[in-house]
Amino acid sequence: MRKIRGDHNLGNTPQLLIYCIDKDSTTTRKDRKDLNAEADIIGLSIMIPGYVDRKQNRVDSIQIDISRFIDPDEIGGEVNEEEFEEEN
């Protein structure tokens, strides 16, 4: 992806990807589980290019842990906003 963006002079332009993940999505990786969701899920990917200096740290990716907001056993179910507000 980085090469394609560079070939079109988009290497320094931020990128937002919005994509749909099939609710019945399956995996072949042992470190993941099949999705088994009640509905398709919308995924977001944000790429913000920046200055690269090998002498300093930089962020390659960020993951958001949603487990404190939603019980992993309930993913795919409906979230009751009133209960969510009371618990948090």
mmCIF file of the C-alpha atoms, coordinates in Angstrom:
data_MODEL
# 
_entry.id   MODEL 
# 
loop_
_atom_site.group_PDB 
_atom_site.id 
_atom_site.type_symbol 
_atom_site.label_atom_id 
_atom_site.label_alt_id 
_atom_site.label_comp_id 
_atom_site.label_asym_id 
_atom_site.label_entity_id 
_atom_site.label_seq_id 
_atom_site.pdbx_PDB_ins_code 
_atom_site.Cartn_x 
_atom_site.Cartn_y 
_atom_site.Cartn_z 
_atom_site.occupancy 
_atom_site.B_iso_or_equiv 
_atom_site.pdbx_formal_charge 
_atom_site.auth_seq_id 
_atom_site.auth_comp_id 
_atom_site.auth_asym_id 
_atom_site.auth_atom_id 
_atom_site.pdbx_PDB_model_num 
ATOM 1  C CA . MET A 1 1  ? 0.000   0.000   0.000  1.00 0.00 ? 1  MET A CA 1 
ATOM 2  C CA . ARG A 1 2  ? 2.824   2.392   0.880  1.00 0.00 ? 2  ARG A CA 1 
ATOM 3  C CA . LYS A 1 3  ? 4.440   1.872   -2.551 1.00 0.00 ? 3  LYS A CA 1 
ATOM 4  C CA . ILE A 1 4  ? 1.177   2.431   -4.435 1.00 0.00 ? 4  ILE A CA 1 
ATOM 5  C CA . ARG A 1 5  ? 0.496   5.633   -2.473 1.00 0.00 ? 5  ARG A CA 1 
ATOM 6  C CA . GLY A 1 6  ? 4.061   6.817   -3.140 1.00 0.00 ? 6  GLY A CA 1 
ATOM 7  C CA . ASP A 1 7  ? 3.769   6.084   -6.870 1.00 0.00 ? 7  ASP A CA 1 
ATOM 8  C CA . HIS A 1 8  ? 0.785   8.485   -6.983 1.00 0.00 ? 8  HIS A CA 1 
ATOM 9  C CA . ASN A 1 9  ? 2.396   11.193  -4.824 1.00 0.00 ? 9  ASN A CA 1 
ATOM 10 C CA . LEU A 1 10 ? 0.080   10.412  -1.901 1.00 0.00 ? 10 LEU A CA 1 
ATOM 11 C CA . GLY A 1 11 ? 2.800   9.364   0.545  1.00 0.00 ? 11 GLY A CA 1 
ATOM 12 C CA . ASN A 1 12 ? 2.289   12.415  2.775  1.00 0.00 ? 12 ASN A CA 1 
ATOM 13 C CA . THR A 1 13 ? -1.506  12.554  2.488  1.00 0.00 ? 13 THR A CA 1 
ATOM 14 C CA . PRO A 1 14 ? -3.508  11.142  5.435  1.00 0.00 ? 14 PRO A CA 1 
ATOM 15 C CA . GLN A 1 15 ? -5.693  8.167   4.567  1.00 0.00 ? 15 GLN A CA 1 
ATOM 16 C CA . LEU A 1 16 ? -8.983  6.974   6.024  1.00 0.00 ? 16 LEU A CA 1 
ATOM 17 C CA . LEU A 1 17 ? -10.212 3.497   5.105  1.00 0.00 ? 17 LEU A CA 1 
ATOM 18 C CA . ILE A 1 18 ? -13.750 2.441   5.974  1.00 0.00 ? 18 ILE A CA 1 
ATOM 19 C CA . TYR A 1 19 ? -14.533 -1.192  5.269  1.00 0.00 ? 19 TYR A CA 1 
ATOM 20 C CA . CYS A 1 20 ? -17.154 -3.808  6.011  1.00 0.00 ? 20 CYS A CA 1 
ATOM 21 C CA . ILE A 1 21 ? -16.305 -7.077  7.776  1.00 0.00 ? 21 ILE A CA 1 
ATOM 22 C CA . ASP A 1 22 ? -18.721 -9.909  6.996  1.00 0.00 ? 22 ASP A CA 1 
ATOM 23 C CA . LYS A 1 23 ? -20.571 -11.060 10.121 1.00 0.00 ? 23 LYS A CA 1 
ATOM 24 C CA . ASP A 1 24 ? -19.778 -14.665 9.151  1.00 0.00 ? 24 ASP A CA 1 
ATOM 25 C CA . SER A 1 25 ? -16.058 -13.967 8.647  1.00 0.00 ? 25 SER A CA 1 
ATOM 26 C CA . THR A 1 26 ? -13.831 -16.940 9.496  1.00 0.00 ? 26 THR A CA 1 
ATOM 27 C CA . THR A 1 27 ? -10.114 -17.210 10.152 1.00 0.00 ? 27 THR A CA 1 
ATOM 28 C CA . THR A 1 28 ? -7.356  -19.700 9.447  1.00 0.00 ? 28 THR A CA 1 
ATOM 29 C CA . ARG A 1 29 ? -5.063  -18.205 12.115 1.00 0.00 ? 29 ARG A CA 1 
ATOM 30 C CA . LYS A 1 30 ? -4.786  -19.976 15.459 1.00 0.00 ? 30 LYS A CA 1 
ATOM 31 C CA . ASP A 1 31 ? -4.439  -16.696 17.397 1.00 0.00 ? 31 ASP A CA 1 
ATOM 32 C CA . ARG A 1 32 ? -7.853  -15.420 16.191 1.00 0.00 ? 32 ARG A CA 1 
ATOM 33 C CA . LYS A 1 33 ? -11.451 -16.575 16.437 1.00 0.00 ? 33 LYS A CA 1 
ATOM 34 C CA . ASP A 1 34 ? -14.238 -16.615 13.860 1.00 0.00 ? 34 ASP A CA 1 
ATOM 35 C CA . LEU A 1 35 ? -16.322 -13.451 14.092 1.00 0.00 ? 35 LEU A CA 1 
ATOM 36 C CA . ASN A 1 36 ? -19.797 -14.991 14.543 1.00 0.00 ? 36 ASN A CA 1 
ATOM 37 C CA . ALA A 1 37 ? -21.399 -11.543 14.882 1.00 0.00 ? 37 ALA A CA 1 
ATOM 38 C CA . GLU A 1 38 ? -25.117 -10.816 14.595 1.00 0.00 ? 38 GLU A CA 1 
ATOM 39 C CA . ALA A 1 39 ? -24.479 -8.151  11.939 1.00 0.00 ? 39 ALA A CA 1 
ATOM 40 C CA . ASP A 1 40 ? -21.658 -6.993  9.677  1.00 0.00 ? 40 ASP A CA 1 
ATOM 41 C CA . ILE A 1 41 ? -19.073 -4.795  11.414 1.00 0.00 ? 41 ILE A CA 1 
ATOM 42 C CA . ILE A 1 42 ? -17.612 -1.558  10.114 1.00 0.00 ? 42 ILE A CA 1 
ATOM 43 C CA . GLY A 1 43 ? -13.815 -1.321  10.346 1.00 0.00 ? 43 GLY A CA 1 
ATOM 44 C CA . LEU A 1 44 ? -11.762 1.869   10.344 1.00 0.00 ? 44 LEU A CA 1 
ATOM 45 C CA . SER A 1 45 ? -8.115  2.356   9.475  1.00 0.00 ? 45 SER A CA 1 
ATOM 46 C CA . ILE A 1 46 ? -6.453  5.736   9.811  1.00 0.00 ? 46 ILE A CA 1 
ATOM 47 C CA . MET A 1 47 ? -2.976  6.369   8.427  1.00 0.00 ? 47 MET A CA 1 
ATOM 48 C CA . ILE A 1 48 ? -1.341  9.640   9.354  1.00 0.00 ? 48 ILE A CA 1 
ATOM 49 C CA . PRO A 1 49 ? 2.079   9.965   7.719  1.00 0.00 ? 49 PRO A CA 1 
ATOM 50 C CA . GLY A 1 50 ? 4.813   11.699  9.635  1.00 0.00 ? 50 GLY A CA 1 
ATOM 51 C CA . TYR A 1 51 ? 8.467   12.526  9.822  1.00 0.00 ? 51 TYR A CA 1 
ATOM 52 C CA . VAL A 1 52 ? 10.690  9.450   10.161 1.00 0.00 ? 52 VAL A CA 1 
ATOM 53 C CA . ASP A 1 53 ? 13.865  9.857   12.201 1.00 0.00 ? 53 ASP A CA 1 
ATOM 54 C CA . ARG A 1 54 ? 15.653  6.588   12.927 1.00 0.00 ? 54 ARG A CA 1 
ATOM 55 C CA . LYS A 1 55 ? 17.066  8.035   16.179 1.00 0.00 ? 55 LYS A CA 1 
ATOM 56 C CA . GLN A 1 56 ? 13.650  8.626   17.732 1.00 0.00 ? 56 GLN A CA 1 
ATOM 57 C CA . ASN A 1 57 ? 10.707  6.381   18.513 1.00 0.00 ? 57 ASN A CA 1 
ATOM 58 C CA . ARG A 1 58 ? 7.652   6.444   16.302 1.00 0.00 ? 58 ARG A CA 1 
ATOM 59 C CA . VAL A 1 59 ? 4.260   4.798   16.416 1.00 0.00 ? 59 VAL A CA 1 
ATOM 60 C CA . ASP A 1 60 ? 3.625   2.119   13.800 1.00 0.00 ? 60 ASP A CA 1 
ATOM 61 C CA . SER A 1 61 ? 0.133   1.185   14.916 1.00 0.00 ? 61 SER A CA 1 
ATOM 62 C CA . ILE A 1 62 ? -2.418  1.758   17.639 1.00 0.00 ? 62 ILE A CA 1 
ATOM 63 C CA . GLN A 1 63 ? -4.933  -0.782  18.876 1.00 0.00 ? 63 GLN A CA 1 
ATOM 64 C CA . ILE A 1 64 ? -7.945  0.148   20.958 1.00 0.00 ? 64 ILE A CA 1 
ATOM 65 C CA . ASP A 1 65 ? -8.908  -2.331  23.676 1.00 0.00 ? 65 ASP A CA 1 
ATOM 66 C CA . ILE A 1 66 ? -12.700 -2.160  23.912 1.00 0.00 ? 66 ILE A CA 1 
ATOM 67 C CA . SER A 1 67 ? -12.961 -4.843  26.614 1.00 0.00 ? 67 SER A CA 1 
ATOM 68 C CA . ARG A 1 68 ? -13.485 -2.245  29.359 1.00 0.00 ? 68 ARG A CA 1 
ATOM 69 C CA . PHE A 1 69 ? -16.526 -0.953  27.471 1.00 0.00 ? 69 PHE A CA 1 
ATOM 70 C CA . ILE A 1 70 ? -18.096 -4.182  26.220 1.00 0.00 ? 70 ILE A CA 1 
ATOM 71 C CA . ASP A 1 71 ? -17.963 -7.707  27.653 1.00 0.00 ? 71 ASP A CA 1 
ATOM 72 C CA . PRO A 1 72 ? -16.227 -9.822  24.945 1.00 0.00 ? 72 PRO A CA 1 
ATOM 73 C CA . ASP A 1 73 ? -18.858 -12.543 25.485 1.00 0.00 ? 73 ASP A CA 1 
ATOM 74 C CA . GLU A 1 74 ? -21.549 -10.044 24.504 1.00 0.00 ? 74 GLU A CA 1 
ATOM 75 C CA . ILE A 1 75 ? -19.947 -8.761  21.290 1.00 0.00 ? 75 ILE A CA 1 
ATOM 76 C CA . GLY A 1 76 ? -22.484 -9.067  18.539 1.00 0.00 ? 76 GLY A CA 1 
ATOM 77 C CA . GLY A 1 77 ? -25.364 -8.416  20.910 1.00 0.00 ? 77 GLY A CA 1 
ATOM 78 C CA . GLU A 1 78 ? -27.156 -5.181  21.598 1.00 0.00 ? 78 GLU A CA 1 
ATOM 79 C CA . VAL A 1 79 ? -25.614 -2.683  24.003 1.00 0.00 ? 79 VAL A CA 1 
ATOM 80 C CA . ASN A 1 80 ? -28.097 -1.218  26.475 1.00 0.00 ? 80 ASN A CA 1 
ATOM 81 C CA . GLU A 1 81 ? -26.963 2.412   26.719 1.00 0.00 ? 81 GLU A CA 1 
ATOM 82 C CA . GLU A 1 82 ? -28.550 2.916   30.174 1.00 0.00 ? 82 GLU A CA 1 
ATOM 83 C CA . GLU A 1 83 ? -26.744 -0.113  31.641 1.00 0.00 ? 83 GLU A CA 1 
ATOM 84 C CA . PHE A 1 84 ? -23.500 0.975   29.957 1.00 0.00 ? 84 PHE A CA 1 
ATOM 85 C CA . GLU A 1 85 ? -23.750 4.460   31.516 1.00 0.00 ? 85 GLU A CA 1 
ATOM 86 C CA . GLU A 1 86 ? -24.463 3.001   34.985 1.00 0.00 ? 86 GLU A CA 1 
ATOM 87 C CA . GLU A 1 87 ? -21.508 0.596   34.836 1.00 0.00 ? 87 GLU A CA 1 
ATOM 88 C CA . ASN A 1 88 ? -19.032 3.206   33.629 1.00 0.00 ? 88 ASN A CA 1 
# 
